[in-house]
Each structure stands twice: as C-alpha cells, then as structure tokens.
Amino acid sequence: MNTDLYSSTLKQLNAKIIPFIVICYFVANLDKTNISIAALQMNADLGLSASMYGLGVGMFYISYIIFELPSNIIMTRVGARIWIARIMITWGIVSTGMAFVHSANQLYVMRFLLGMAEAGFTPGIIYYISCWFPKSNRARAMSFFYMGSVAASIIGLPVSGAILNMHGIADVAGWRWLFAIEGIPAVVLGVLVLWRLPDTPAQASWLNPQQKSWLQQRLQQDNVGVEIGKNHSWLSALKNKTVLLLSLVWFLQAFGSIGITLFMPLIIKSMAAEQSNFVISLLSAVPFIFACLFMYLNGRHSDKTGERSWHLGLPLIFSGLSLAIAIWSGSLLLSYLLLILTVGFNFALTPIFWAVTTEKLAGVAAAASIAFINTVANFVGLGLPPILGKIKDLTNSYHYGLLIVALALMIGGIIGILVSRPPRHSTPNTLSQAPK
C-alpha cells in the first residue's frame, strides 16, 4: 500500500467532512433534546405533568419512525447533499416554531412535526460516512461524528441553561427564547450543506485524481464479501437475521441514550432540588464529557486491534451495571459518579456498532437497513419517556424506571457480543494492518 497516499487522503477526509458533519449533528441533537432543559420552566407554564411531558417527548419519535426509512431510500436517489440540506432547513424552521407553543396539544403537534422534519438525518449521515471512509478508519470516523451528539449535551445543556435565564426579556419566557434561538443554526447549516458535502468522492474538488482513484478502489475492496451487498433489495435486507439482531441491540442501547439523556436534568434535579436550573444544566453536561472520551478511546482501540465484538458489548454491560448500582447506592455523590460512567459506557459502543453494521452492509440495502435499525431504536423514544414519566408520577421516584433501563442495557451488551463476532471460518481481521 502507498502509505503516503493513504495518509494524505484520510487527512483530507478528516479535515473536509468530519468537522462539518460534527457541527450539523451537534445542532440536530441540540434541537431534539433542548426540550429537557426547557422543561424546567415550560412544564409549569403549560401545566404539564411528568406523564404529559413524557408524551410530548415521545411524539417526536412517532413521526420519526414513520418517515425514517422512506427518507433514507429517497436520499439514495436524489443524493445526500440535497436531502440532508432539506432535512436541516425544515427541522430548523419547526424547532424555532416551538417557541410559539401555548398548550399541551400544540406541543404534541410541534414535536410530531419536528420528528417528521428530522427523520433520516442520523442514518443518512452514517450511510454517508460509510461511502467515504475505509473500514480501517470507520470506527474513529463514527466516534467523531457522534461527538457532535454528545457535544450537544456538553455545550448545549449549559448554553440552554443560560438562555433559560433570559426569562422575562421583552416579556418572553426563557424557554421560548431557548427554542427561538436554537432553531436558527439548523437553517443556516442546511444551506451550507449544498456547498460543503459532495455526494461522492468523484465529486470532491479537494481530492486530487490519485486520491480519488485510491479511495474508490479501497471502498470497492471493503465491500467485497459483505453480507448484504449492492445486489440486494432494501426489502430483502430488512428480513436478514443479522439486520434484525443488530436492530435489537440498538433498540436496547437506546434505553440509555434516549431515556437517560432526555430525563437527565429532571433526574439530577430530583437528586439536588436545592440547586439552580443553571447548576443543574452544568451537572447534566458533565457525563457527556466522559462519553466523548470513551467513544474516542474505544473506537480508536477497536480500529487498531481490529477487534469489534468485545468493544461493542462490554461497554453496554458496564453501563447497565453502573446504573443499577447508582440506583441503590444511597450516596448522592456515588450515584452521580456512577451516572457519569453509565452515560460514558453507553456511548462508548456507538462508533463500534455502526462500524460493524456498515462492514456487513453496502449499497441501497445498507441505507435502508441503517434506517430500519435506527427506526427500531426510536420506538424506545416513543414508549420509554411516557413510561418513565408515569412511573415517576406513581412512585415519586425514577428508581424503578431506571432499573428497567439498566436491565435493557446489560441484555443488549450480551446480544451485541454474539451478533458482532466474526464467523468461525473467516480469516483473521485485517483492520489493524492499515497504517496508523
């Protein structure tokens, strides 16, 4: 292998693609999850119980589930550049419109529209990364991408908490300022997508002919022997055993990433009721700093060693164990530290999961399968928030709801180890043979 060509091409990909999609994903998750901070004021203003808030959160996932698979199939036909731009512009408009909600029913409608607008974004970007990055660098690329999601909590939660303090300016509630301000960047970035994200390596003006040729050949080689290739229809891919098992793993993982993330400020508020909303937002952000670190280290080590299954399954098992101990620890400080580990381990498997998935899939079948896997996980967003809210209303505690989350994470980790193991007859993993 020409190591100079390898290094120069990957350097260009990392510089031109990764930073921009990280920013886009940051804004996507900010607009999807800032309702968790808004709830600190909004619930009282609109007269929402914990159950009603949970339903409002869940409405996003109803439309997301309905439109995610069709969205990804359309993307493969019209091109990622145009479709991702459309997604970002429409969700930015809807997110800003959340500022004008005046009742629970209006909240439900706007959250439904937000899910409709954003459907297909995450699986679309995952598929886009698989069309640009070789297997030997894919887990690291995925980890950087998902850092955009985590950064929405690290940076976004405190920023959202600060915007919440604008309460009363121009006689407008702080949570309304929050939605109005944080929806605008998505529209701006959506327009920039049209200039910044070429559909294929052949269209990248920042790659020279040698780099384009090498990258296209390398990606073709990576797709040789995939379990579901370009000749498979999207419908047949959805019946594949591996796709179904991967869907189950991602579904169980989502108990942590969706359930804990959307309720983090409220959970911490229940632990430290005397703290201000801004302090709660800061405390809610800390676990996601560790999530970034765990994702990067786990993805980097998996790419270096070429091992996938243990890097995928063990973090999920550790996440569930940490949460289970945190629930019954009896110590406020220990519970908070264990909550940090729970979030860190929960996100650590993410780049490995999508690296494994895109190593088994290619073509339009891959785009459909990725969307299907992500859609299945979003059923957690539809059902879990209302359940957690109901349990909280009935027991005045999040403990029993979080125990369900812990069990789901541990089961998901065990299944993840099994589904991601290489076939016994396969040759040794060669991912680690790529120059570092």
Backbone hydrogen bonds, N-H to C=O, Kabsch-Sander energy under -0.5 kcal/mol:
donor,donor_aa,acceptor,acceptor_aa,energy
3,T,1,M,-1.2
6,Y,2,N,-2.4
7,S,3,T,-2.8
8,S,4,D,-2.5
9,T,5,L,-2.2
10,L,6,Y,-2.4
11,K,7,S,-2.2
12,Q,8,S,-1.7
13,L,9,T,-2.3
14,N,10,L,-2.7
15,A,11,K,-1.7
16,K,12,Q,-2.8
17,I,13,L,-2.2
18,I,13,L,-1.3
21,I,17,I,-2.2
22,V,18,I,-2.3
23,I,19,P,-1.9
24,C,20,F,-2.2
25,Y,21,I,-2.5
26,F,22,V,-2.2
27,V,23,I,-2.1
28,A,24,C,-2.2
29,N,25,Y,-2.4
30,L,26,F,-2.0
31,D,27,V,-2.3
32,K,28,A,-1.3
33,T,29,N,-2.3
34,N,30,L,-1.9
36,S,33,T,-2.5
37,I,34,N,-0.6
38,A,34,N,-2.5
39,A,35,I,-2.0
40,L,37,I,-1.7
41,Q,38,A,-1.9
42,M,38,A,-3.8
43,N,39,A,-1.2
45,D,41,Q,-2.0
46,L,42,M,-2.9
47,G,43,N,-0.7
48,L,43,N,-3.0
53,Y,49,S,-2.5
54,G,50,A,-2.3
55,L,51,S,-2.1
56,G,52,M,-2.3
57,V,53,Y,-2.5
58,G,54,G,-2.3
59,M,55,L,-1.8
60,F,56,G,-0.7
60,F,57,V,-0.9
61,Y,57,V,-0.5
61,Y,58,G,-0.9
62,I,58,G,-1.0
63,S,59,M,-1.2
64,Y,60,F,-1.7
65,I,61,Y,-2.4
66,I,62,I,-1.8
67,F,63,S,-2.4
68,E,64,Y,-1.6
69,L,65,I,-0.5
71,S,67,F,-1.9
72,N,68,E,-1.9
73,I,69,L,-1.9
74,I,70,P,-2.4
75,M,71,S,-2.0
76,T,72,N,-1.5
77,R,73,I,-0.6
77,R,74,I,-1.2
78,V,74,I,-2.5
79,G,75,M,-2.2
83,W,79,G,-1.8
84,I,80,A,-2.9
85,A,81,R,-1.6
86,R,82,I,-2.1
87,I,83,W,-2.4
88,M,84,I,-2.3
89,I,85,A,-2.2
90,T,86,R,-2.1
91,W,87,I,-2.4
92,G,88,M,-2.0
93,I,89,I,-1.7
94,V,90,T,-2.1
95,S,91,W,-2.8
96,T,92,G,-2.0
97,G,93,I,-1.6
98,M,94,V,-0.8
98,M,95,S,-1.0
99,A,96,T,-1.6
100,F,97,G,-1.9
101,V,98,M,-1.5
107,L,103,S,-1.9
108,Y,104,A,-2.3
109,V,105,N,-2.1
110,M,106,Q,-2.4
111,R,107,L,-2.4
112,F,108,Y,-1.9
113,L,109,V,-2.3
114,L,110,M,-2.2
115,G,111,R,-2.0
116,M,112,F,-2.0
117,A,113,L,-2.4
118,E,114,L,-2.3
119,A,115,G,-1.4
121,F,118,E,-2.2
124,G,120,G,-1.6
125,I,121,F,-2.4
126,I,122,T,-2.3
127,Y,123,P,-2.5
128,Y,124,G,-2.1
129,I,125,I,-2.6
130,S,126,I,-1.9
131,C,127,Y,-1.0
131,C,128,Y,-0.6
132,W,129,I,-1.7
133,F,129,I,-2.8
137,N,134,P,-1.7
138,R,134,P,-0.5
138,R,135,K,-1.2
139,A,135,K,-0.6
141,A,137,N,-2.0
142,M,138,R,-2.7
143,S,139,A,-2.2
144,F,140,R,-2.1
145,F,141,A,-2.1
146,Y,142,M,-2.6
147,M,143,S,-1.0
148,G,144,F,-0.6
148,G,145,F,-1.5
149,S,145,F,-0.5
150,V,146,Y,-2.1
151,A,147,M,-3.1
152,A,148,G,-1.0
153,S,149,S,-0.5
153,S,150,V,-1.5
154,I,150,V,-2.3
155,I,151,A,-2.9
156,G,151,A,-1.4
157,L,153,S,-0.8
159,V,155,I,-2.2
160,S,156,G,-3.3
161,G,157,L,-2.5
162,A,158,P,-2.4
163,I,159,V,-2.6
164,L,160,S,-2.1
165,N,161,G,-0.8
165,N,162,A,-0.8
166,M,163,I,-2.3
167,H,164,L,-1.2
168,G,172,V,-2.4
169,I,166,M,-2.4
171,D,168,G,-2.3
172,V,169,I,-1.5
176,R,173,A,-0.6
177,W,173,A,-1.8
178,L,174,G,-2.1
179,F,175,W,-1.7
180,A,176,R,-2.4
181,I,177,W,-2.6
182,E,178,L,-2.1
183,G,179,F,-1.0
184,I,181,I,-0.8
187,V,183,G,-0.8
187,V,184,I,-0.7
188,V,184,I,-1.7
189,L,185,P,-2.8
190,G,186,A,-2.1
191,V,187,V,-1.5
192,L,188,V,-1.7
193,V,189,L,-1.9
194,L,190,G,-0.6
194,L,191,V,-0.8
195,W,192,L,-1.6
196,R,192,L,-1.9
197,L,193,V,-2.1
203,Q,200,T,-1.6
204,A,201,P,-1.5
205,S,203,Q,-0.8
207,L,204,A,-1.4
212,K,208,N,-2.5
213,S,209,P,-2.3
214,W,210,Q,-2.5
215,L,211,Q,-2.6
216,Q,212,K,-2.5
217,Q,213,S,-2.2
218,R,214,W,-2.5
219,L,215,L,-2.5
220,Q,216,Q,-1.9
221,Q,217,Q,-2.3
222,D,218,R,-2.2
223,N,219,L,-1.3
224,V,221,Q,-1.2
226,V,223,N,-1.4
228,I,360,K,-2.2
232,H,229,G,-1.5
237,A,233,S,-1.7
238,L,234,W,-1.1
239,K,236,S,-1.0
240,N,237,A,-1.3
244,L,240,N,-2.1
245,L,241,K,-2.4
246,L,242,T,-2.8
247,S,243,V,-2.1
248,L,244,L,-1.7
249,V,245,L,-2.2
250,W,246,L,-2.4
251,F,247,S,-2.1
252,L,248,L,-2.2
253,Q,249,V,-2.4
254,A,250,W,-1.6
255,F,252,L,-1.0
256,G,253,Q,-1.6
257,S,253,Q,-1.7
258,I,254,A,-2.4
259,G,254,A,-1.1
260,I,256,G,-1.5
261,T,256,G,-0.8
262,L,258,I,-2.1
263,F,259,G,-0.9
264,M,260,I,-1.2
264,M,261,T,-0.6
267,I,263,F,-3.1
268,I,264,M,-2.7
269,K,265,P,-2.3
270,S,266,L,-1.7
271,M,267,I,-1.1
272,A,268,I,-2.4
275,Q,272,A,-1.7
280,I,276,S,-2.3
281,S,277,N,-2.1
282,L,278,F,-1.9
283,L,279,V,-2.7
284,S,280,I,-2.1
285,A,281,S,-0.9
285,A,282,L,-0.6
286,V,282,L,-1.3
288,F,285,A,-1.1
289,I,285,A,-0.7
289,I,286,V,-1.4
290,F,286,V,-1.1
291,A,287,P,-1.3
292,C,288,F,-1.8
293,L,289,I,-1.7
294,F,290,F,-2.9
295,M,291,A,-2.4
296,Y,292,C,-2.4
297,L,293,L,-2.5
298,N,294,F,-2.5
299,G,295,M,-2.6
300,R,296,Y,-2.7
301,H,297,L,-2.3
302,S,298,N,-2.1
303,D,299,G,-2.2
304,K,300,R,-2.1
305,T,301,H,-2.4
306,G,302,S,-2.1
312,L,308,R,-1.5
313,G,309,S,-2.8
314,L,310,W,-1.7
316,L,312,L,-0.6
317,I,313,G,-1.8
318,F,314,L,-2.8
319,S,315,P,-2.0
320,G,316,L,-2.0
321,L,317,I,-2.3
322,S,318,F,-2.5
323,L,319,S,-2.1
324,A,320,G,-2.3
325,I,321,L,-2.3
326,A,322,S,-2.2
327,I,323,L,-1.9
328,W,324,A,-1.0
329,S,326,A,-0.8
335,S,331,S,-2.6
336,Y,332,L,-2.0
337,L,333,L,-2.4
338,L,334,L,-2.5
339,L,335,S,-1.9
340,I,336,Y,-1.8
341,L,337,L,-1.8
342,T,338,L,-2.5
343,V,339,L,-2.1
344,G,340,I,-2.4
345,F,341,L,-2.9
346,N,342,T,-2.0
347,F,343,V,-2.0
348,A,344,G,-1.2
349,L,345,F,-0.9
350,T,347,F,-1.2
353,F,349,L,-2.8
354,W,350,T,-2.0
355,A,351,P,-1.6
356,V,352,I,-2.8
357,T,353,F,-2.4
358,T,354,W,-2.4
359,E,355,A,-1.2
360,K,356,V,-0.8
360,K,357,T,-0.9
361,L,357,T,-0.7
362,A,228,I,-1.6
366,A,362,A,-0.7
366,A,363,G,-0.7
367,A,363,G,-1.7
368,A,364,V,-2.4
369,S,365,A,-2.5
370,I,366,A,-2.9
371,A,367,A,-1.9
372,F,368,A,-2.5
373,I,369,S,-2.9
374,N,370,I,-2.3
375,T,371,A,-2.4
376,V,372,F,-2.6
377,A,373,I,-1.7
378,N,374,N,-1.4
379,F,375,T,-0.6
379,F,376,V,-1.3
380,V,377,A,-1.8
381,G,377,A,-0.6
382,L,378,N,-1.4
383,G,379,F,-2.3
384,L,380,V,-3.1
387,I,383,G,-1.6
388,L,384,L,-3.3
389,G,385,P,-2.6
390,K,386,P,-2.3
391,I,387,I,-2.7
392,K,388,L,-2.3
393,D,389,G,-2.2
394,L,390,K,-2.1
395,T,391,I,-2.7
396,N,392,K,-2.2
402,L,398,Y,-2.5
403,L,399,H,-1.7
404,I,400,Y,-1.3
405,V,401,G,-1.4
406,A,402,L,-2.4
407,L,403,L,-2.2
408,A,404,I,-2.1
409,L,405,V,-2.2
410,M,406,A,-2.0
411,I,407,L,-2.2
412,G,408,A,-2.4
413,G,409,L,-2.0
414,I,410,M,-1.7
415,I,411,I,-2.2
416,G,412,G,-2.4
417,I,413,G,-1.9
418,L,414,I,-1.6
419,V,415,I,-2.7
420,S,416,G,-1.6
421,R,418,L,-0.7
426,S,423,P,-1.7
433,Q,430,T,-1.8
434,A,431,L,-1.4
